[in-house]
Amino acid sequence: MKAKEQVETNSRFSFNMISSPEAQNFWNNAHDASAFTEPEILERLSQRVDWLLASKGDVPVCLWPVCLPDGISPGIPEFCYYIGPVWNEHGTRAPAHRWLADSTQVYEGLIVLMVKRYGKIHAQMPLGMLDIRVFDWWNYHEPLKPRFVIRPRYTACIRGLQSIDEERLLADFRNKRRQILRGIMKDGVPQRSDHWQEDELVRLYYEVMENQQLEVSKSRHEGVLALCGLVKQGKGEVVAFRNEHGEIMSAGMLLYGKNVANLVLCLTSNKWRDEKLTLWTMYSMLIAGKAKGMDIIDFNGANSPLRADDKHSYGAKAELFFELIYDESMKKSQINP
């Protein structure tokens, strides 16, 4: 694929396929960009990523990464969220009365490019970007053509982390969680270890998945290894605890974006699960993110009853985002029953 391949449209915007370094430069200058859309991170988590750019004249306004996790079909890579449009300040600076027209032209041009090249679209909107009317209107007047499947999804976030102290953070935990944590603090906290190896985290991940009676796919195995590599590259942090014999008991992993810490893994060995170590590890991850200057902690999804309840018990509030799925080959009756 060429680094640049322009797509002609009748709008005021132009649409190009751009190179990874160009995409990285755009991401660096996008104020609210997620860690999952940073090229240096995303290209470690997906076998292939194509970068689409919408520009107004010579000014880039919106970047859209298209992930092909298997190298063939568009999709969302393991452990990833919010793989979709990234707007910079030039794109979002339009006044309210012009935003709908501009965003419509940008999204429609990008949709045309994606459908032309892949025939499918699978994406997720970033947090806070709730206006998805353009996608709902696609093929609105074409009754025999497919429409977008739009799925509401939720995550759980703690915001304003830098403005609250640790005592206030703890106060928002569920009462039972607060009691357990205060007991741990009184009796002596586990000692954190800054030394860990990839194979240790992989073994721990397999142990946790086996405990949940879940098989680890090849893509998940590779995803854990990629995440470990990203942390060693400085893109995140591992919060780990060992016992007196040097055995790793628990480990949590964060990816750092712009002002946001994403909690991608929290793993505790079965041997120590009854000692409430998971709770201490999670609390320690929040403190680690705060210490790094992050103002938002994103728990990365809250879409099942048990996991959502667990994440909200740390004081995290529900936040909505949308998943978008489109398949040009599907009949309307199949994609929108």
C-alpha positions as CSV (number, residue, x, y, z in Angstrom):
1,M,0.0,0.0,0.0
2,K,1.2,3.5,-0.8
3,A,2.0,5.8,2.1
4,K,-0.4,8.3,0.5
5,E,-3.4,7.6,-1.7
6,Q,-5.8,10.4,-2.1
7,V,-9.5,9.8,-2.5
8,E,-11.4,12.4,-4.5
9,T,-14.7,13.7,-3.1
10,N,-17.0,16.7,-3.7
11,S,-16.6,17.9,-0.1
12,R,-14.4,20.7,1.2
13,F,-12.2,18.0,2.7
14,S,-9.7,15.6,1.2
15,F,-9.1,12.1,2.4
16,N,-5.7,10.2,2.3
17,M,-4.0,7.1,3.4
18,I,-1.0,8.3,5.3
19,S,2.2,6.7,6.8
20,S,2.7,5.7,10.4
21,P,5.1,8.5,11.2
22,E,2.6,11.0,9.8
23,A,-0.1,9.5,11.9
24,Q,2.2,9.7,15.0
25,N,2.8,13.3,14.4
26,F,-1.0,14.0,14.2
27,W,-1.6,12.0,17.4
28,N,1.2,13.9,19.2
29,N,-0.8,17.1,18.5
30,A,-4.2,15.8,19.3
31,H,-5.1,16.9,22.8
32,D,-7.5,14.2,23.9
33,A,-6.1,11.2,21.9
34,S,-6.4,7.8,23.5
35,A,-3.5,5.6,24.2
36,F,-5.1,3.0,22.0
37,T,-4.9,5.2,18.9
38,E,-1.2,6.1,19.3
39,P,0.6,4.5,16.4
40,E,3.5,3.4,18.5
41,I,1.1,1.4,20.7
42,L,-1.6,0.3,18.3
43,E,0.9,-1.1,15.8
44,R,2.2,-3.4,18.5
45,L,-1.3,-4.7,19.3
46,S,-2.6,-5.2,15.7
47,Q,-0.9,-7.2,12.9
48,R,-1.7,-4.3,10.5
49,V,-3.0,-0.8,10.9
50,D,-3.9,1.6,8.1
51,W,-4.1,5.3,8.8
52,L,-6.8,7.5,7.2
53,L,-6.6,11.2,7.4
54,A,-9.2,13.9,6.6
55,S,-7.8,17.4,5.8
56,K,-9.3,20.8,5.1
57,G,-6.9,22.3,2.6
58,D,-3.4,21.7,4.0
59,V,-4.7,21.4,7.6
60,P,-5.3,17.8,8.9
61,V,-8.4,17.6,11.1
62,C,-9.3,13.9,11.7
63,L,-7.3,10.7,11.9
64,W,-9.0,7.3,11.7
65,P,-6.9,4.1,12.3
66,V,-8.2,1.0,10.6
67,C,-7.0,-2.1,12.5
68,L,-6.7,-5.5,10.7
69,P,-5.8,-7.7,13.7
70,D,-5.4,-10.8,11.6
71,G,-3.8,-8.8,8.7
72,I,-6.9,-9.3,6.6
73,S,-10.2,-8.0,8.1
74,P,-11.0,-4.8,10.0
75,G,-11.6,-5.4,13.7
76,I,-10.8,-4.3,17.2
77,P,-7.5,-5.9,18.5
78,E,-7.5,-7.7,21.8
79,F,-7.4,-5.5,24.9
80,C,-8.1,-2.4,22.8
81,Y,-10.9,0.3,23.0
82,Y,-11.9,3.4,21.1
83,I,-10.4,2.5,17.8
84,G,-12.0,5.2,15.7
85,P,-11.8,8.9,14.9
86,V,-9.3,11.2,16.5
87,W,-9.9,14.9,16.1
88,N,-7.4,17.6,16.7
89,E,-8.2,21.2,17.7
90,H,-8.5,22.3,14.1
91,G,-11.3,19.8,13.6
92,T,-13.2,20.5,16.8
93,R,-12.8,24.3,16.6
94,A,-15.8,24.7,14.3
95,P,-18.7,26.6,15.8
96,A,-21.7,24.6,16.8
97,H,-23.8,25.7,13.9
98,R,-21.2,24.3,11.5
99,W,-20.1,21.2,13.3
100,L,-22.8,18.9,11.9
101,A,-22.0,19.9,8.3
102,D,-18.3,19.5,8.8
103,S,-18.4,16.2,10.8
104,T,-20.9,14.8,8.2
105,Q,-18.5,15.5,5.3
106,V,-15.5,14.2,7.2
107,Y,-17.2,11.0,8.3
108,E,-18.9,10.3,5.0
109,G,-15.6,10.7,3.2
110,L,-13.9,8.3,5.6
111,I,-16.8,5.8,5.3
112,V,-16.5,5.9,1.5
113,L,-12.8,5.3,1.7
114,M,-13.1,2.4,4.2
115,V,-16.0,0.7,2.3
116,K,-14.1,1.0,-1.0
117,R,-10.9,-0.5,0.4
118,Y,-12.2,-3.0,3.0
119,G,-15.9,-3.5,2.4
120,K,-16.3,-3.5,6.2
121,I,-16.0,-1.1,9.1
122,H,-15.6,-2.1,12.8
123,A,-14.8,0.8,15.1
124,Q,-15.5,2.4,18.4
125,M,-16.0,6.1,19.1
126,P,-13.9,7.7,21.8
127,L,-15.3,8.7,25.1
128,G,-17.3,11.9,25.0
129,M,-18.0,11.7,21.2
130,L,-21.7,10.8,21.4
131,D,-22.9,12.3,18.2
132,I,-23.2,9.3,15.9
133,R,-26.0,10.5,13.7
134,V,-23.9,10.5,10.6
135,F,-23.5,6.7,10.9
136,D,-27.1,6.2,11.7
137,W,-28.1,8.1,8.6
138,W,-25.8,6.2,6.3
139,N,-27.9,4.6,3.5
140,Y,-30.9,6.2,5.1
141,H,-32.6,6.6,1.8
142,E,-31.4,3.3,0.3
143,P,-33.8,0.7,1.7
144,L,-32.0,-2.2,-0.1
145,K,-28.6,-1.3,1.3
146,P,-27.2,-2.2,4.7
147,R,-27.1,0.3,7.6
148,F,-24.6,0.6,10.4
149,V,-25.1,-1.6,13.5
150,I,-24.7,0.8,16.4
151,R,-24.1,-0.8,19.8
152,P,-24.1,1.3,23.1
153,R,-21.2,0.2,25.2
154,Y,-20.0,1.3,28.7
155,T,-16.8,1.7,30.6
156,A,-16.2,3.0,34.1
157,C,-14.0,6.0,34.9
158,I,-12.7,8.0,37.8
159,R,-12.2,11.6,36.8
160,G,-10.5,14.5,38.6
161,L,-7.9,12.2,40.1
162,Q,-5.4,15.1,40.5
163,S,-7.7,17.2,42.5
164,I,-8.4,14.6,45.2
165,D,-6.1,13.1,47.8
166,E,-5.8,9.4,48.6
167,E,-8.2,9.6,51.5
168,R,-10.9,11.2,49.3
169,L,-10.3,8.5,46.7
170,L,-10.8,5.8,49.2
171,A,-14.0,7.4,50.5
172,D,-15.7,6.8,47.1
173,F,-15.1,3.0,47.4
174,R,-17.9,0.7,48.5
175,N,-18.0,0.5,52.3
176,K,-16.9,-3.2,52.4
177,R,-13.9,-2.4,50.1
178,R,-12.9,0.5,52.4
179,Q,-13.0,-1.7,55.4
180,I,-10.9,-4.4,53.8
181,L,-8.3,-1.8,52.6
182,R,-8.1,-0.1,56.0
183,G,-7.4,-3.6,57.5
184,I,-4.6,-4.2,55.0
185,M,-3.1,-0.8,55.7
186,K,-3.3,-1.5,59.4
187,D,-1.8,-5.0,59.3
188,G,1.0,-4.2,56.8
189,V,0.8,-3.6,53.1
190,P,2.3,-6.0,50.6
191,Q,5.7,-4.9,49.2
192,R,5.6,-3.8,45.6
193,S,8.2,-5.3,43.2
194,D,9.5,-3.2,40.3
195,H,11.1,-6.3,38.7
196,W,9.0,-8.6,36.6
197,Q,9.4,-10.8,33.5
198,E,7.1,-11.3,30.5
199,D,6.9,-15.1,31.1
200,E,5.7,-14.4,34.7
201,L,2.8,-12.2,33.6
202,V,1.9,-14.6,30.8
203,R,1.8,-17.5,33.3
204,L,-0.3,-15.5,35.7
205,Y,-2.7,-14.5,32.9
206,Y,-3.1,-18.2,31.9
207,E,-3.8,-19.1,35.6
208,V,-6.5,-16.4,35.9
209,M,-8.2,-17.4,32.6
210,E,-8.1,-21.1,33.6
211,N,-9.8,-20.2,36.9
212,Q,-12.5,-18.5,34.9
213,Q,-12.7,-21.6,32.6
214,L,-11.7,-19.5,29.6
215,E,-9.2,-20.6,26.9
216,V,-6.5,-18.2,25.9
217,S,-6.5,-17.7,22.2
218,K,-3.3,-17.1,20.2
219,S,-4.3,-13.5,19.7
220,R,-4.7,-13.0,23.4
221,H,-1.4,-14.6,24.2
222,E,0.3,-12.4,21.7
223,G,-1.6,-9.4,23.1
224,V,-0.2,-9.9,26.6
225,L,3.3,-10.2,25.2
226,A,2.8,-7.0,23.2
227,L,1.5,-5.2,26.3
228,C,4.5,-6.2,28.2
229,G,6.7,-4.9,25.5
230,L,4.9,-1.6,25.5
231,V,5.4,-1.2,29.2
232,K,9.1,-1.8,28.8
233,Q,9.0,0.8,26.0
234,G,7.7,3.3,28.5
235,K,4.1,3.4,27.4
236,G,2.7,2.1,30.7
237,E,3.5,0.6,34.0
238,V,3.2,-2.8,35.8
239,V,2.3,-2.8,39.5
240,A,3.4,-6.2,40.9
241,F,3.7,-7.8,44.3
242,R,5.8,-10.8,45.4
243,N,5.9,-12.9,48.5
244,E,8.9,-13.5,50.7
245,H,10.0,-16.4,48.5
246,G,10.1,-14.2,45.4
247,E,6.9,-15.6,43.8
248,I,4.7,-13.1,41.9
249,M,1.4,-13.0,43.7
250,S,-0.4,-10.3,41.8
251,A,0.2,-7.8,39.0
252,G,-1.7,-5.0,37.4
253,M,-0.9,-3.2,34.1
254,L,-1.7,0.3,33.0
255,L,-1.3,2.0,29.6
256,Y,-0.8,5.8,29.7
257,G,-2.3,8.1,27.2
258,K,-2.9,11.8,27.4
259,N,-4.1,12.5,30.9
260,V,-5.7,9.0,31.0
261,A,-4.5,5.7,32.6
262,N,-6.2,2.6,31.0
263,L,-6.3,-0.4,33.3
264,V,-5.7,-3.2,30.9
265,L,-4.9,-6.1,33.2
266,C,-5.3,-7.0,36.9
267,L,-4.2,-10.5,37.7
268,T,-4.0,-12.4,41.0
269,S,-2.7,-15.9,41.5
270,N,-5.2,-18.4,43.0
271,K,-2.8,-19.0,45.9
272,W,-3.4,-15.5,47.3
273,R,-6.9,-14.7,46.0
274,D,-8.4,-15.1,49.5
275,E,-6.0,-12.5,51.0
276,K,-7.7,-9.6,49.2
277,L,-4.6,-9.0,47.2
278,T,-6.7,-8.1,44.1
279,L,-8.3,-5.2,45.9
280,W,-4.9,-3.9,47.1
281,T,-3.4,-4.3,43.6
282,M,-6.3,-2.3,42.1
283,Y,-6.0,0.4,44.7
284,S,-2.2,0.6,44.0
285,M,-2.9,0.9,40.3
286,L,-5.1,4.0,41.0
287,I,-2.3,5.5,43.1
288,A,0.3,4.7,40.5
289,G,-1.8,6.5,37.8
290,K,-2.3,9.5,40.0
291,A,1.5,9.6,40.7
292,K,2.1,9.7,36.9
293,G,0.0,12.8,36.6
294,M,-3.0,11.1,35.0
295,D,-6.3,12.8,35.8
296,I,-8.6,10.0,34.6
297,I,-8.6,6.3,35.3
298,D,-10.4,4.2,32.7
299,F,-11.3,0.6,33.9
300,N,-11.6,-0.5,30.2
301,G,-15.1,-1.7,29.9
302,A,-18.1,-2.4,32.2
303,N,-20.4,-4.5,30.1
304,S,-21.2,-7.5,32.1
305,P,-23.1,-7.5,35.4
306,L,-20.4,-8.9,37.6
307,R,-17.5,-6.9,36.1
308,A,-19.4,-3.7,36.0
309,D,-20.4,-4.0,39.6
310,D,-16.8,-4.8,40.6
311,K,-15.5,-1.7,38.8
312,H,-18.1,0.6,40.1
313,S,-17.3,-0.5,43.6
314,Y,-14.0,1.5,43.3
315,G,-16.0,4.7,42.8
316,A,-15.8,4.6,39.0
317,K,-18.8,6.1,37.2
318,A,-20.4,4.6,34.1
319,E,-19.5,6.3,30.8
320,L,-21.1,5.6,27.4
321,F,-19.4,5.0,24.1
322,F,-20.6,3.5,20.8
323,E,-19.4,0.6,18.7
324,L,-19.9,0.8,14.9
325,I,-20.2,-2.2,12.6
326,Y,-20.9,-2.1,8.9
327,D,-20.6,-4.8,6.2
328,E,-21.2,-3.8,2.6
329,S,-21.9,-7.4,1.6
330,M,-24.8,-7.9,4.1
331,K,-28.4,-7.5,3.1
332,K,-30.4,-5.1,5.2
333,S,-32.5,-7.9,6.6
334,Q,-29.2,-9.6,7.8
335,I,-27.5,-6.6,9.3
336,N,-30.6,-4.9,10.7
337,P,-33.1,-7.6,11.6
